[in-house]
């Protein structure tokens, strides 16, 4: 069995804040969280990042994930549809 791993991304100086920027990695999929919300994923080598519909801190998390490439971010509706298909394909939904 391949259990997912959990790690932190970003550049928090304190590990207390790092729990708000986690990546959960499955064998074929990485899910990036800002607090308790999935804001990006990596699947088959492609990273997909959702546009910022929240506050400044989540914006900072998104910038850490995609290095500030705001032009390639997709809408929340498109993001959820694409991720839903992947989760179903991987039997995670």
C-alpha positions as CSV (number, residue, x, y, z in Angstrom):
1,X,0.0,0.0,0.0
2,X,1.3,3.5,-0.9
3,X,0.1,5.9,1.8
4,X,0.2,9.6,1.0
5,X,2.9,11.7,2.5
6,X,2.4,15.2,4.0
7,X,4.9,18.0,3.9
8,X,5.0,21.8,4.0
9,X,5.8,24.1,1.1
10,X,6.7,27.8,1.2
11,X,8.9,29.9,3.3
12,X,7.5,30.3,6.8
13,X,10.2,31.1,9.4
14,X,8.1,29.1,12.0
15,X,6.9,25.6,11.6
16,X,3.8,26.6,13.5
17,X,2.6,28.5,10.4
18,X,3.8,25.8,8.0
19,X,0.7,23.7,8.8
20,X,-1.3,26.2,6.8
21,X,0.7,25.4,3.6
22,X,0.7,21.7,3.1
23,X,1.1,19.3,0.2
24,X,-0.4,15.8,0.4
25,X,1.4,13.5,-2.1
26,X,-0.1,10.4,-3.5
27,X,1.9,8.2,-5.9
28,X,0.4,10.0,-8.9
29,X,-1.0,13.2,-7.5
30,X,0.1,16.1,-5.3
31,X,-2.6,18.2,-3.6
32,X,-1.5,21.7,-2.4
33,X,-3.5,23.1,0.5
34,X,-3.8,26.7,1.7
35,X,-5.3,26.2,5.2
36,X,-8.0,23.5,4.6
37,X,-8.6,24.2,0.9
38,X,-7.0,22.6,-2.1
39,X,-5.6,25.5,-4.2
40,X,-3.3,23.6,-6.7
41,X,-2.4,20.1,-7.8
42,X,0.3,18.3,-9.8
43,X,-0.8,15.4,-12.0
44,X,1.3,13.7,-14.7
45,X,3.9,16.4,-14.4
46,X,1.5,19.3,-14.9
47,X,0.9,21.7,-12.1
48,X,-2.5,23.4,-12.1
49,X,-3.1,26.4,-9.8
50,X,-6.4,28.0,-9.0
51,X,-6.9,31.8,-9.1
52,X,-6.9,33.5,-5.8
53,X,-10.5,33.9,-4.6
54,X,-9.4,34.5,-1.0
55,X,-7.2,36.8,1.0
56,X,-3.6,37.9,0.9
57,X,-2.2,34.9,2.8
58,X,-3.6,32.4,0.3
59,X,-2.2,34.7,-2.4
60,X,1.2,34.3,-0.8
61,X,0.7,30.5,-0.8
62,X,-0.2,30.5,-4.5
63,X,2.9,32.6,-5.3
64,X,5.0,30.0,-3.6
65,X,3.4,27.2,-5.6
66,X,3.6,28.8,-9.1
67,X,6.3,31.4,-8.5
68,X,3.8,34.2,-9.2
69,X,2.6,33.0,-12.6
70,X,-0.8,34.5,-12.2
71,X,-1.6,34.3,-15.9
72,X,-1.7,30.5,-15.9
73,X,-4.1,30.2,-13.0
74,X,-7.6,29.0,-13.8
75,X,-11.0,29.8,-12.4
76,X,-12.3,27.9,-9.3
77,X,-15.1,26.3,-11.4
78,X,-12.6,25.0,-14.0
79,X,-10.2,23.9,-11.3
80,X,-12.8,21.9,-9.4
81,X,-14.1,20.2,-12.6
82,X,-10.6,19.1,-13.7
83,X,-9.6,18.0,-10.2
84,X,-12.8,16.1,-9.8
85,X,-12.1,14.1,-13.0
86,X,-8.6,13.2,-11.8
87,X,-9.8,12.1,-8.3
88,X,-12.4,9.9,-10.0
89,X,-9.8,8.4,-12.3
90,X,-7.6,7.6,-9.4
91,X,-10.5,6.2,-7.3
92,X,-9.9,9.0,-4.7
93,X,-13.4,10.6,-5.0
